[in-house]
Amino acid sequence: MDTVIRAWPRHLHEMRMCTSGARLIAERNGIDYSSFVMRGTPIDELRATGNEFCILLANQAEQEALNHGR
C-alpha cells in the first residue's frame, strides 16, 4: 500500500484551478504533468519546488488525506 500522500487533478478542481495553468506551472517547476495526471505527485515533491501554487496544491491533498483518516 502506498503511504505517500499524492496530489491529483481532482485537487486542482477542488481549488477551482484550470488544468492549462497547472500544466504551465508544472513545466516551469520540473513537475511531469503527465505523471501527475496518471500517478499523482507526492506532496513533498510539490513543496520542494518552493512555488506558491504547488504548495497550495500539496496542502489541499494533505488536508483531504487527513479528513479521510489516511
C-alpha positions as CSV (number, residue, x, y, z in Angstrom):
1,M,0.0,0.0,0.0
2,D,1.3,3.4,-1.0
3,T,1.6,5.6,2.2
4,V,2.8,8.7,0.3
5,I,0.2,11.4,0.0
6,R,-0.2,12.5,-3.6
7,A,-1.9,15.4,-5.3
8,W,-4.1,14.6,-8.2
9,P,-6.0,16.6,-10.8
10,R,-9.2,16.4,-8.7
11,H,-7.3,18.6,-6.2
12,L,-7.0,21.2,-8.9
13,H,-10.7,21.1,-9.5
14,E,-11.4,21.4,-5.7
15,M,-9.3,24.5,-5.7
16,R,-11.1,25.8,-8.8
17,M,-7.9,25.9,-10.8
18,C,-7.6,25.3,-14.5
19,T,-5.5,22.4,-15.9
20,S,-3.9,24.6,-18.6
21,G,-2.5,26.9,-16.0
22,A,-1.4,24.0,-13.8
23,R,0.4,22.4,-16.8
24,L,2.4,25.6,-17.3
25,I,3.3,25.8,-13.6
26,A,4.3,22.2,-13.6
27,E,6.5,22.6,-16.6
28,R,8.2,25.7,-15.0
29,N,8.8,23.8,-11.8
30,G,10.1,20.5,-13.1
31,I,7.0,18.5,-12.4
32,D,6.0,15.9,-15.1
33,Y,2.4,16.9,-15.8
34,S,1.6,13.5,-17.5
35,S,2.9,11.7,-14.4
36,F,0.8,14.0,-12.2
37,V,-2.3,13.0,-14.2
38,M,-1.6,9.3,-14.3
39,R,0.1,8.6,-10.9
40,G,-0.3,11.7,-8.8
41,T,2.6,13.7,-7.5
42,P,3.9,13.3,-3.9
43,I,3.2,16.4,-1.9
44,D,6.8,16.6,-0.8
45,E,7.9,17.0,-4.4
46,L,5.4,19.8,-4.8
47,R,6.5,21.6,-1.7
48,A,10.2,21.2,-2.7
49,T,9.6,23.4,-5.7
50,G,9.0,26.4,-3.4
51,N,6.3,27.6,-5.8
52,E,3.2,29.0,-4.0
53,F,0.7,27.2,-6.3
54,C,2.5,23.9,-5.9
55,I,2.5,24.3,-2.1
56,L,-1.2,25.2,-2.1
57,L,-1.9,22.1,-4.2
58,A,0.1,19.9,-1.7
59,N,-1.8,21.4,1.2
60,Q,-5.1,20.6,-0.5
61,A,-4.1,17.0,-1.0
62,E,-2.8,16.7,2.5
63,Q,-6.0,18.2,4.0
64,E,-8.1,15.7,2.1
65,A,-5.9,12.8,3.3
66,L,-6.2,14.0,7.0
67,N,-10.0,14.4,6.7
68,H,-10.4,10.9,5.3
69,G,-8.3,9.3,8.1
70,R,-5.4,8.4,5.9
